[in-house]
């Protein structure tokens, strides 16, 4: 079999998480980003997409390894320190 096919078949949850993280990072920049200034986190679209890819890949690997509790703890911690998009605060 093709080695690329085998790689994507074995890591499809991680790749899907990375793709969704890329989309989420771009949407975050589009709605909450600072278009001018010196903020390295939200002034450029590609930095948010890279952070989204990293976070999505980490989330995908945690889901793949069935560490759902660790994933929820990580989301709550990131939301508390300001790296989340605030979706936990929608019900407040």
C-alpha positions, -999 to +999 in steps of 0.1 A: +000+000+000+009+036-004+028+049+027+009+082+026-024+065+026-014+044+056-002+075+074-034+094+069-055+063+077-038+058+110-038+095+120-071+106+105-084+120+138-053+141+143-053+154+107-090+162+110-083+181+142-056+200+126-078+210+097-106+221+120-081+240+141-069+258+110-104+268+101-111+278+138-079+299+139-089+318+108-124+324+120-110+336+153-087+361+135-115+372+112-139+381+141-116+388+171-082+397+155-064+430+158-058+441+122-031+466+131-007+468+160+020+448+175+001+419+190+019+388+177-010+365+186-038+382+166-024+407+142-016+382+115-040+356+102-013+329+097-002+330+134-038+322+145-040+294+119-007+279+132-019+281+168-052+265+156-033+237+138-013+230+169-043+230+193-064+210+168-036+184+164-032+181+201-070+178+206-072+152+178-044+131+194-061+133+228-094+121+212-075+093+194-059+081+226-093+085+244-081+111+269-113+131+267-110+143+303-076+157+297-090+175+266-118+191+286-094+202+313-071+217+286-100+236+270-111+250+304-076+261+313-070+278+279-104+296+282-095+308+317-062+323+307-076+340+276-065+317+247-100+304+241-126+320+220-150+323+250-174+296+240-176+285+277-189+319+286-218+319+262-242+306+288-233+332+314 
